[in-house]
Amino acid sequence: IEEKKEHFEKTEQSRKRRKREEEDLVKKEAEEQRNTDEAWEKNRNKRVQNWREFSSAKKKGKSLTGKSLKRQKIELRAPKTRAEERTENAPKTEGFKPLGINEDYKKYWK
């Protein structure tokens, strides 16, 4: 009975400790969230002002650097292909079959 009582007390202490740690963790997370929210609100006016400057410059047709924002037609194309130049001592490709193609079965096919 004494062992059960000691075991119960130990488990109860560890349960209380774990509960305290969880509460501390929740408090810390709430504090961090509150600090983040406060920082967000402090910078709100600056963000709004920057957006207004950007959108008004966009409507006027100028970038924030002062250059105009004319639409330019840009096309992306792949480079043109050209035949590879072979040296005289390169292996000849006439009658050459790529690897992996085996047609030996045709010899015995009737």
N, C-alpha and C positions, 0 to 999 in steps of 0.2 A: 504494500500500500504506500509506503514511504517513497519507493522508486516511482510509482505512478504519479504521486503528488509532485515530486521533483521534476519529473518529465513534463507534467502539465504546466508547472511554473515557468520552466525554460521555454516551452513553446509559446506560452502567453507573453513572455518578455520579448521573444523574437517577433511575434505578431505585432506587438505594440511598437517596437522599433521600426519594423518595416512600414507600418502605417504612418509613423512620424516622418520617415524618409520620403514616402510618397507625398505627404502633405507639403513638405519642404520643397519637393520638386515642382509641385503644382504652383506653389507660391512664387518660386523663381521664374517659372515659365510665364505666369501672369505679369510679373514685374518686367520681364523682358518685352513682352507684348505691349505693355503700357508704354515703356520707353520708346519702342519702335513707333507706336501710334503718335506719341508726342512729337518725335522727330519728323514724322511724316506731315503732321499739321504745321509745324514750324516752317517747313520748306514748301508748303502749299502755294503761298503767294508767289514765290520765286518760280515754281514750275508753271503756274498759270501765266505769269508774265512772259516767260520764255516761249510758251506755246502761242500766245497772242502775237508776239513779235514774228515768230516763224510763219504763222498762218497769214498775217498781213503782208509779209514780204512775198509769200507765195502768190497771193492774189494780185499783187502789183507786177508780178512777172520778174522779180529780182530775187537773187539768193541773198543770204545774210552777208556774203562777201562783197556784194555790190555788182556782181556779174549777172547778166540777163539769163533767164531760164528758158531760152528758146528750145523747142523740141527739135532734137536732131534725129534724123533717121539713121539708125545704126543697124547694120546687118552683120551677122556673124556667119562666116562661111568657112568650110573646111578647105585646107590648102589643096590645090590641084595635084593630082597624082601624076607621076611620070615613071617611065620604065626605068628599072634599075640598070645601071651600067655594069657589065660584067667584064672582068679582065680576060685575057686570052687563056690563062691557065686555069680558069674556073671550070668546074665539071660541066659537061654538056647535059642538057636536060631533055634531049630528044630521046624518046623511047623510055624515059624514066617514069616509074610509077611511084606515087607517094607511099610512104610507109603505112602499113596497116591495111593495104588493099592486096589481098591474096586471091589470085585467079587461077591457082593451080588445078582446081577442081574441073575447070573447063577442058583440060587435056584429056580427062577420063570420062567426060560427060558424053553420053550417046543417046 
